[in-house]
Amino acid sequence: MPFPRTFTDQMGHQIMLPQLPQRIISLVPSQTELLFDLGLAERMVGVTKFCIHPRAAAKQKTVVGGTKNFRFDTIAALQPDLIIGNKEENYKEGVERLQQNYPVWMSDIYTLKDALEMMRHVGLLTGTESKATELGCGIQAGFAQLQPMLPQLNTAYFIWRKPYMAVGSHNIIDHMLQRCGFTNAFAHLSRYPEVNPDLLQQTAPQLILLSSEPYPFREKHIQEFRELCPQAIIKVVNGEMFSWYGSRLLQAPAYLQQIIEEVQQEVGL
């Protein structure tokens, strides 16, 4: 489509692009992977230190800081003509500072529908509409085949240790849990609540999922949760499959189905 052109991001902000972007910075790991999968490797100039996929290609790009602490001098030197971020993963003050000097397109994602909309918009922003549509159709087809847990299981999903932090409502992980037929035990709490051992025991979840990110839960951590909730099924899961809302969603349905089937076997269904 012709440029110059005005775009509205998922937070309602408008940006004007005078031409097709040629120097793109991504501030979000899952969206970085999406940009590579859209075939934009040569036009990407900067990523964050947490942008680990695809590993070899991401390592070749300039690191512009973390998701919540940008290196503004590094970004300025890269002279980006488009920066892509996310409301939850990036910090407001940093984004607002960038918006004073560059076109910054922000995603705001809570559901699969939001993620698919983001991909469509990124395709339009970067002139990769056809590939973005192809990815979106593949993701929709995969999730259409996902068979959720029945009956549903009361589930606690943990993302941090010391202190324990779980997933509450109004985020993409909560949405993915629902898609799996896992009822979020802390859905009555907002976002990512701190959960002390007493509250966990009172809640008595049937299933506890320990995410591999951002805290790197491992098999060795299962025993401490088993001591608190001996009645629960406890599993370490790949956090990227529950929380990455870019092209990794192509891989998510098969992984989530595997988790559902493993839990069904342990329950005896």
Phi, psi and chi 1 to 4 in degrees:
 res  aa     phi    psi   chi1   chi2   chi3   chi4
   1 MET       -  154.4  -61.5 -174.3   72.2      -
   2 PRO   -70.5  148.4   26.2  -35.5      -      -
   3 PHE  -115.7  155.3  -72.5   81.5      -      -
   4 PRO   -68.6  156.8   26.6  -36.0      -      -
   5 ARG  -151.4  145.9 -170.3  173.8  175.0 -161.6
   6 THR  -102.8  135.4  -60.7      -      -      -
   7 PHE  -123.2  147.9  -62.6   86.6      -      -
   8 THR  -112.7  126.2  -57.4      -      -      -
   9 ASP   -84.5 -177.2   69.0   15.2      -      -
  10 GLN   -77.1   -2.7  -71.0 -177.7  -59.7      -
  11 MET  -103.3    2.7  -65.9 -179.9   64.1      -
  12 GLY    88.8    4.5      -      -      -      -
  13 HIS   -83.9  144.3  -59.8  138.0      -      -
  14 GLN  -103.3  140.0  -72.6 -168.5  -24.4      -
  15 ILE  -129.1  150.2   62.9  170.4      -      -
  16 MET  -114.8  125.0 -164.1  -79.1  -73.1      -
  17 LEU  -108.0  117.9  -63.3 -179.2      -      -
  18 PRO   -69.6  -25.7   23.6  -32.6      -      -
  19 GLN  -154.4  172.0   60.3 -174.0   10.6      -
  20 LEU   -60.1  125.2 -169.3   67.6      -      -
  21 PRO   -59.5  136.5  -22.1   33.0      -      -
  22 GLN  -119.3  -11.3  -60.1  -63.0  -40.4      -
  23 ARG  -134.9   92.4  -59.8 -175.0   61.5   78.5
  24 ILE  -106.2  135.8  -56.2  169.8      -      -
  25 ILE  -114.6  134.2  -70.5  176.4      -      -
  26 SER  -111.7  132.1  172.9      -      -      -
  27 LEU  -104.6   10.7  -56.3  175.3      -      -
  28 VAL  -138.3  124.8 -178.6      -      -      -
  29 PRO   -53.9  -48.5  -28.7   36.3      -      -
  30 SER   -67.8  -31.3   59.2      -      -      -
  31 GLN   -78.4  -27.7  -67.7  174.7  176.6      -
  32 THR   -61.3  -47.9  -65.4      -      -      -
  33 GLU   -59.6  -40.4 -176.6  177.3   40.9      -
  34 LEU   -59.4  -46.4  168.8   64.8      -      -
  35 LEU   -60.5  -40.7  -68.9  167.6      -      -
  36 PHE   -63.4  -43.2  -82.8  109.3      -      -
  37 ASP   -69.5  -18.6  -74.0  -20.0      -      -
  38 LEU   -83.0   -0.1  -71.0  174.2      -      -
  39 GLY    84.8   26.4      -      -      -      -
  40 LEU  -102.8   18.4  -65.2  165.7      -      -
  41 ALA   -53.1  -43.5      -      -      -      -
  42 GLU   -72.1  -20.0  -67.6 -174.8    1.0      -
  43 ARG   -98.3   -3.7  -70.3  157.5   57.3 -170.3
  44 MET   -90.2  128.7  -66.9  179.1   63.4      -
  45 VAL  -115.2  -20.2  -65.2      -      -      -
  46 GLY  -147.6  146.0      -      -      -      -
  47 VAL  -142.8  171.9  -61.1      -      -      -
  48 THR   -89.9  169.4   76.3      -      -      -
  49 LYS   -69.3  -13.9   64.9 -179.6 -179.5 -179.8
  50 PHE   -94.2   -0.6  -59.5  112.6      -      -
  51 CYS   -82.9   91.8  -65.0      -      -      -
  52 ILE  -104.0   -8.1   59.0  173.0      -      -
  53 HIS  -122.6  140.2  -64.6  -55.4      -      -
  54 PRO   -70.1  137.5   26.2  -32.6      -      -
  55 ARG   -57.8  -54.0  -66.7 -171.5 -174.9  -82.1
  56 ALA   -63.8  -44.4      -      -      -      -
  57 ALA   -69.9  -40.6      -      -      -      -
  58 ALA   -65.1  -34.5      -      -      -      -
  59 LYS   -65.4  -19.7  -75.3 -178.7  178.6  179.3
  60 GLN   -84.1   -7.4  -63.9  175.1    9.6      -
  61 LYS   -97.0  154.3  -57.4  -57.2  176.9 -178.5
  62 THR   -69.4  133.0  -60.2      -      -      -
  63 VAL   -85.3  125.7  172.8      -      -      -
  64 VAL  -104.5   20.6  -60.7      -      -      -
  65 GLY   111.4 -159.9      -      -      -      -
  66 GLY   -97.3 -173.7      -      -      -      -
  67 THR   -74.9  -19.6   53.5      -      -      -
  68 LYS  -125.2   14.8  -60.7 -172.4 -174.0  -62.0
  69 ASN  -153.5   93.6   56.2  -27.1      -      -
  70 PHE   -81.7  148.5  -51.5  145.4      -      -
  71 ARG   -95.6   96.0  -62.9  174.6 -175.7  166.3
  72 PHE   -65.9  -35.0  -64.3   98.7      -      -
  73 ASP   -64.9  -39.8  -70.0  -13.5      -      -
  74 THR   -65.6  -42.9  -58.9      -      -      -
  75 ILE   -62.5  -43.1  -68.7  172.1      -      -
  76 ALA   -61.0  -39.9      -      -      -      -
  77 ALA   -66.1  -28.1      -      -      -      -
  78 LEU   -78.1  -16.2  -69.1  173.7      -      -
  79 GLN    50.3   57.8  -61.3 -178.6  -49.2      -
  80 PRO   -69.0  146.2   28.9  -37.1      -      -
  81 ASP  -108.1    3.9   52.0   12.7      -      -
  82 LEU  -161.7  132.3  175.5   63.6      -      -
  83 ILE  -122.1  133.8  -62.1  175.2      -      -
  84 ILE  -118.1  123.3  -61.4  178.4      -      -
  85 GLY  -132.4 -167.2      -      -      -      -
  86 ASN  -146.4  140.1  173.3  -95.3      -      -
  87 LYS   -57.9  -45.8  177.9 -177.3  177.0 -179.4
  88 GLU   -78.1  -40.9  178.3  174.2  -74.0      -
  89 GLU   -81.8  -22.2  -64.1 -162.5   44.3      -
  90 ASN  -107.6  165.1  -59.6  135.4      -      -
  91 TYR  -100.7  138.7   66.0  119.9      -      -
  92 LYS   -56.4  -46.2 -177.9  179.3  178.8 -178.2
  93 GLU   -62.4  -42.1  -63.7   79.6    8.1      -
  94 GLY   -66.2  -42.9      -      -      -      -
  95 VAL   -63.2  -44.3  168.5      -      -      -
  96 GLU   -62.1  -36.0  -70.9  177.0  -16.2      -
  97 ARG   -66.3  -41.7 -179.6  171.6  168.8 -177.8
  98 LEU   -64.9  -37.6  -68.6  175.3      -      -
  99 GLN   -63.8  -20.5  -73.0  172.2  -30.9      -
 100 GLN   -70.7  -20.3  -65.1  173.4   11.9      -
 101 ASN  -124.1  -18.0  -61.9  -64.9      -      -
 102 TYR  -139.1  158.7  -46.2  101.4      -      -
 103 PRO   -72.1  117.4  -12.3   27.3      -      -
 104 VAL  -119.6  116.1 -178.7      -      -      -
 105 TRP  -101.7  123.4 -167.1   93.2      -      -
 106 MET  -111.1  133.0  -62.5  -67.5  -70.5      -
 107 SER   -92.4  160.4   64.5      -      -      -
 108 ASP  -148.4   99.6 -170.0   17.3      -      -
 109 ILE  -124.3  127.7  -64.5  172.3      -      -
 110 TYR  -129.2  -19.1  -54.3   94.9      -      -
 111 THR  -137.6  169.4   66.1      -      -      -
 112 LEU   -60.9  -39.1 -179.7   60.8      -      -
 113 LYS   -58.8  -43.0 -179.5 -179.6  177.8 -179.0
 114 ASP   -60.7  -42.1  -64.2  -25.2      -      -
 115 ALA   -64.4  -43.0      -      -      -      -
 116 LEU   -65.1  -36.7  -67.2  169.6      -      -
 117 GLU   -65.4  -41.4 -179.3 -175.5   77.1      -
 118 MET   -58.4  -45.4  176.6  -88.3  -69.2      -
 119 MET   -62.4  -41.0  -69.0 -178.7 -152.0      -
 120 ARG   -61.4  -44.4 -178.1  177.9   67.3   83.0
 121 HIS   -65.4  -42.4  -80.7  -73.0      -      -
 122 VAL   -63.0  -36.9  169.4      -      -      -
 123 GLY   -60.3  -41.6      -      -      -      -
 124 LEU   -67.9  -41.4  -68.7  171.2      -      -
 125 LEU   -59.8  -36.9  -75.9  164.4      -      -
 126 THR  -109.0    2.9   58.8      -      -      -
 127 GLY    72.9   27.4      -      -      -      -
 128 THR  -120.3   40.2   56.8      -      -      -
 129 GLU   -58.0  -41.6  -59.9   98.3  -44.5      -
 130 SER   -63.1  -47.4  178.3      -      -      -
 131 LYS   -66.9  -38.7 -177.5   61.2  176.2  177.7
 132 ALA   -63.4  -39.4      -      -      -      -
 133 THR   -65.2  -41.1  -62.1      -      -      -
 134 GLU   -60.9  -45.8  178.0 -174.2  -28.0      -
 135 LEU   -62.2  -45.7  -74.9  172.6      -      -
 136 GLY   -60.3  -42.0      -      -      -      -
 137 CYS   -65.1  -39.2  -71.2      -      -      -
 138 GLY   -64.5  -39.8      -      -      -      -
 139 ILE   -66.7  -45.0  -69.9  165.5      -      -
 140 GLN   -61.0  -41.7  -74.5 -180.0  -61.7      -
 141 ALA   -63.4  -40.4      -      -      -      -
 142 GLY   -64.1  -46.2      -      -      -      -
 143 PHE   -71.4  -25.1  -84.5   91.8      -      -
 144 ALA   -65.6  -24.8      -      -      -      -
 145 GLN   -92.1   -7.6  -63.3  176.5   31.3      -
 146 LEU   -66.7  126.4 -174.9   65.8      -      -
 147 GLN  -103.1  106.8  -61.4  -63.7  -48.7      -
 148 PRO   -71.1  163.4   26.7  -33.9      -      -
 149 MET   -65.5  130.8 -178.8   87.4 -174.0      -
 150 LEU  -137.5  128.3  -71.3  174.3      -      -
 151 PRO   -69.2  161.9   28.4  -35.5      -      -
 152 GLN   -67.6  150.6  -64.6 -168.4   -6.6      -
 153 LEU  -111.7  135.6  -81.4 -170.5      -      -
 154 ASN   -69.9  118.6 -171.2   34.6      -      -
 155 THR  -129.2  135.7  -57.1      -      -      -
 156 ALA  -111.0  128.0      -      -      -      -
 157 TYR  -114.5  118.1 -173.9  107.4      -      -
 158 PHE  -104.5  137.1  -78.4   87.3      -      -
 159 ILE  -115.9   -9.1   61.6  167.0      -      -
 160 TRP  -150.4  158.4 -157.5 -104.4      -      -
 161 ARG  -134.1  140.0  178.3  174.1  177.7  -96.0
 162 LYS    57.4   70.3  -67.1 -175.6  178.2 -178.5
 163 PRO   -86.1  160.8   33.3  -36.6      -      -
 164 TYR   -64.8  131.7  -68.6  142.0      -      -
 165 MET  -130.5  133.4  -67.4  177.4   67.1      -
 166 ALA  -113.3  177.8      -      -      -      -
 167 VAL   -94.9  125.8  165.0      -      -      -
 168 GLY   -99.3 -146.4      -      -      -      -
 169 SER   -91.8  172.8   62.0      -      -      -
 170 HIS    65.1   51.7 -151.4   48.0      -      -
 171 ASN  -158.9  165.9   57.0   64.6      -      -
 172 ILE   -66.8  -31.2 -170.9   68.1      -      -
 173 ILE   -66.6  -42.9  -59.5  174.5      -      -
 174 ASP   -57.2  -42.0  176.5   59.7      -      -
 175 HIS   -62.7  -42.9  176.5   77.9      -      -
 176 MET   -66.9  -37.6  -70.1  -60.9  171.0      -
 177 LEU   -59.2  -45.3  -69.7  173.6      -      -
 178 GLN   -60.2  -41.2  -66.2  176.1   41.5      -
 179 ARG   -63.0  -28.9  -69.6 -129.3  165.3 -150.4
 180 CYS   -83.5   -8.5  -68.6      -      -      -
 181 GLY    81.4   22.8      -      -      -      -
 182 PHE  -104.3  110.4  -59.4  149.0      -      -
 183 THR   -76.0  121.1  -57.4      -      -      -
 184 ASN   -68.2  115.4 -172.7   -8.2      -      -
 185 ALA   -64.0  -22.3      -      -      -      -
 186 PHE  -115.6   26.1  -62.6  108.1      -      -
 187 ALA   -64.8  -19.3      -      -      -      -
 188 HIS   -77.5   -8.5   60.9  -69.8      -      -
 189 LEU  -107.2  152.8  -58.5  174.5      -      -
 190 SER   -88.3  137.9  179.3      -      -      -
 191 ARG    59.9 -101.9  -63.6  175.9   60.8   73.4
 192 TYR  -132.8   77.6  -54.1  102.9      -      -
 193 PRO   -73.1  148.6   28.9  -36.7      -      -
 194 GLU   -76.0  133.7 -175.3  173.6  -30.9      -
 195 VAL  -125.0  113.1  175.0      -      -      -
 196 ASN   -82.4  163.0   61.7   41.9      -      -
 197 PRO   -56.1  -37.0  -29.4   37.8      -      -
 198 ASP   -62.4  -44.4  -72.0  -18.3      -      -
 199 LEU   -65.2  -39.0  177.6   57.3      -      -
 200 LEU   -62.2  -44.5  177.3   58.3      -      -
 201 GLN   -65.9  -38.4  -70.3  177.8  -44.2      -
 202 GLN   -65.6  -36.4  -68.2  167.2   14.9      -
 203 THR   -71.7  -32.4  -55.6      -      -      -
 204 ALA    48.9   60.9      -      -      -      -
 205 PRO   -65.8  149.5   26.1  -35.6      -      -
 206 GLN   -80.6  -26.0  -62.0  165.1  -77.6      -
 207 LEU  -135.7  133.6  173.3   65.4      -      -
 208 ILE  -121.0  122.8  -64.2  175.9      -      -
 209 LEU  -108.8  126.8  -59.8  178.6      -      -
 210 LEU  -106.8  114.9  -53.5  178.8      -      -
 211 SER   -78.2  145.8  178.8      -      -      -
 212 SER   -75.4   -9.0   62.6      -      -      -
 213 GLU  -152.8  154.3   63.6  164.4   43.9      -
 214 PRO   -72.7  -27.4   27.0  -35.0      -      -
 215 TYR   -81.8  134.3 -176.2   86.9      -      -
 216 PRO   -82.2   71.5   30.9  -36.2      -      -
 217 PHE   -60.1  141.8  -79.1  108.0      -      -
 218 ARG  -132.5  175.2  -61.7  -69.3 -177.5  -97.6
 219 GLU   -56.3  -30.9  -63.8  -66.4  -34.0      -
 220 LYS   -65.4  -18.2   65.5 -178.3 -178.7 -179.5
 221 HIS   -87.5   -9.0  -62.4  112.3      -      -
 222 ILE   -62.1  -39.5  -71.3  178.0      -      -
 223 GLN   -62.0  -37.8 -175.7   56.4   36.8      -
 224 GLU   -67.0  -31.6   67.6 -175.6   75.6      -
 225 PHE   -77.2  -31.8  -76.6   87.6      -      -
 226 ARG   -66.1  -33.8 -178.0  163.6  -72.2  133.7
 227 GLU   -67.8  -31.2  -69.6  173.2    2.6      -
 228 LEU   -81.4  -38.2  -65.9  169.7      -      -
 229 CYS  -133.3   74.6  -63.8      -      -      -
 230 PRO   -63.6  -19.4   21.0  -32.1      -      -
 231 GLN   -82.8  -11.9   81.2  -69.9  -12.9      -
 232 ALA   -87.9  149.1      -      -      -      -
 233 ILE   -79.9  132.1  -63.5  168.8      -      -
 234 ILE  -126.4  126.9  -53.8  171.2      -      -
 235 LYS  -136.8  143.3  -60.6 -176.8   71.7   65.1
 236 VAL   -89.4  130.5  175.7      -      -      -
 237 VAL  -125.8  159.5  -65.2      -      -      -
 238 ASN   -75.9  107.2 -175.7  -21.6      -      -
 239 GLY   -63.5  -28.1      -      -      -      -
 240 GLU   -61.0  -33.3  -66.9  174.6   -1.3      -
 241 MET   -74.5  -19.1  -63.6  -59.6 -178.5      -
 242 PHE   -98.5  -20.8  -77.3   86.2      -      -
 243 SER  -126.0  -16.2   65.1      -      -      -
 244 TRP   -83.1  123.2  -78.4   42.1      -      -
 245 TYR  -111.1   24.5   41.3   75.9      -      -
 246 GLY  -103.1 -142.5      -      -      -      -
 247 SER   -68.0  -13.9   45.8      -      -      -
 248 ARG   -62.5  -17.3 -172.0  145.7  -65.6 -113.8
 249 LEU   -61.0  -18.3  -73.4  168.5      -      -
 250 LEU   -63.2  -35.2  -79.2  170.7      -      -
 251 GLN   -87.1  -19.0  -56.2  173.2   35.7      -
 252 ALA   -63.4  -45.2      -      -      -      -
 253 PRO   -56.8  -43.9  -27.2   36.7      -      -
 254 ALA   -63.9  -41.4      -      -      -      -
 255 TYR   -65.9  -46.6  177.7   80.8      -      -
 256 LEU   -62.4  -37.9  -62.7  175.9      -      -
 257 GLN   -63.1  -38.6 -165.9   67.9   64.8      -
 258 GLN   -62.6  -43.5  176.2 -174.4  -26.1      -
 259 ILE   -62.8  -44.7  -64.4  -63.0      -      -
 260 ILE   -58.1  -46.2  -67.4  166.2      -      -
 261 GLU   -66.5  -37.6  -69.2  172.5    1.6      -
 262 GLU   -64.7  -41.6  -70.0  174.8    1.4      -
 263 VAL   -66.5  -40.6  171.9      -      -      -
 264 GLN   -60.2  -39.9  -74.1  174.5  -30.7      -
 265 GLN   -64.2  -41.0  -71.3 -179.0   -5.6      -
 266 GLU   -69.3  -33.2  -66.2 -165.1   48.1      -
 267 VAL   -74.0  -26.3  172.2      -      -      -
 268 GLY    95.5   25.3      -      -      -      -
 269 LEU   -91.6      -  -64.8  177.0      -      -
